């Protein structure tokens, strides 16, 4: 059997340098990712971030609304929720009502669906509705609510407050 020689001092230093460089690279990439990557789950974004997305969508709806339709903003409703059993958060819902000519609900819902590239559009015998993801984990549902009335609900879901 051959006897193994211990690593020389030069080779040992080289391995320590390679290991240290690798550790610094991983640390740097991890820090960059933590500060620059978008949230991958709703719990990683704050309530303020969700409300910002809701405000942007309401602004788009207002800007693209037909001349015959009027937007009434009901504001935000917030409620406390549990993100985990040990961590509380808040969820916000903003409701806007679109008022316009009777019989034009279906056409206006169609415009909303095209404007926001809705993923799901459902129509049953009595009520038409449009559902889409506005990004940043915000859900939007617009539904017919009587003659000349469309209700749009924007929900952030449960999020940390800071």
N, C-alpha and C positions, 0 to 999 in steps of 0.2 A: 504494500500500500504506500502510495505517495503521501507525503506530509504536505499539508497546505501551508502556504506562506501567508502571513497577515498582510493586509493591504498596506501599500506604502503610504506615507504621509501625504504625498501629492494626490493620490487617488482618493484618499479619505476626504481631503479638503474639497476636491472637485465634486464629490457626491453631496457634501454639505452645501456647497454653492448652488448646485442644481436643485436640491430640495428647498432651499431658501427662496430661490427665484420662483419656483413653482408655487410656493405658499404665498408670496407677494402677488403673483399674477392672479391666483384665485381670490385673494382678499380684495384686490382692486376691481376685478370683474363683478364680484358680489356686491361691493359698495355701489358701483355704477348701476347695476341692475336694480338695486333697492330704490335708488333715487330717480331712475329714468323709465322703468318699465311700467306699463299701465296695470291697473288692478286686474287680477284674474278671478276674483270672487267679490261679491257685493260688500262683504265685511271689510275689505281692504280700502274702500272708498268712504269718505265721510258724508254725513247728511248734507252739508253745504255743497259738496260736489254733485250729489244727486239733484238738489234743488237748482243748481246751475243748469243742469241738463234739462230739467222741467221748464225753467224759464226760457231757455233757448227754443224748445219745441213750441211753447205757447206763442213766442214771438213769431216763429215761422207760420203757425196757424193764422195768426192775426194778419201777417203780411200777405198771405196767399188767399185770404178769404174773399169769396165773391162779393161784389158790391151790394148785393141784395141781403147779405147776411151780416149780423151784428154779433159781437163777442161780449159776453158778460162773464167777468172773472169772479169766481167764488172764493179765491184765495186759498191758502194752505190750511189743512187740518193735520195736526201732528198728534201722534199717540206713542206712548212708551211701549217698548217691546223688549224681548230678551234675545240677544245675539247668541249667547250661550247661557247655561244655568248660572254662571257667575258674573256675566257681563250684560248690562242693560244698554239699550240703544233707543233710537227713535225712528219712526216711519212717518213719512209725509205723503199726503194725498192732496192734489190740487184739482179742482173741478172747474171746468169752464163750460158755459152753455152757449151754443150757437143758435140764434133765433133768425128765422127767415121765412120766406113764403111757404105756405102749406103745399105739400106735394113735391117739394124740391129736396127733401132730405136724402133720398137715394143718390141723386146727382152730386150733392155736396159730400156725402160719404165717399163716393167714388173719387172725387177730387182729392180728398184727404188720403185715400188709399194710394193713389198715384204719387202724390207729393212725398209721402213717407215710405214708399216701397214696402207696403204692408206685407207681412208674411202670411197672415191668416185673415181671410175675409169670410164671414159667415152670414148667411141670409136664411131665415126661416120664414114661415108664413106670416108672422106678425111683426117681427123686429129685424132690422138690418144692423149689423155692427162690423167694425173694423178693429183689429188688434195688431199692434206692432211693437217692436223693441226699438226704443229711441236711442239705444246705446247707453253705456255707463250703468247698465242694469236697471234702467227705468222702463216700466211697462206703460203703454198707452192704449186705452180702449175708448173708441168713439161709438156711440149707439144712438139710434133713433129713439126719441122719447116723446112721441106724440106728433101732432101735425105742426110742422114748422119749427121743431125743436130737436137739436142734437146735443147730447151730453158727452163731454170728453173728460175722462178721468186719467190722470197721470200719477203713477205710484212709484215711490222710490224704494219701497221695501225697507226692512229693518237694517239700520246702519249705525255705526258709532257716531256720536255727536262731535267728536274732535279727532 
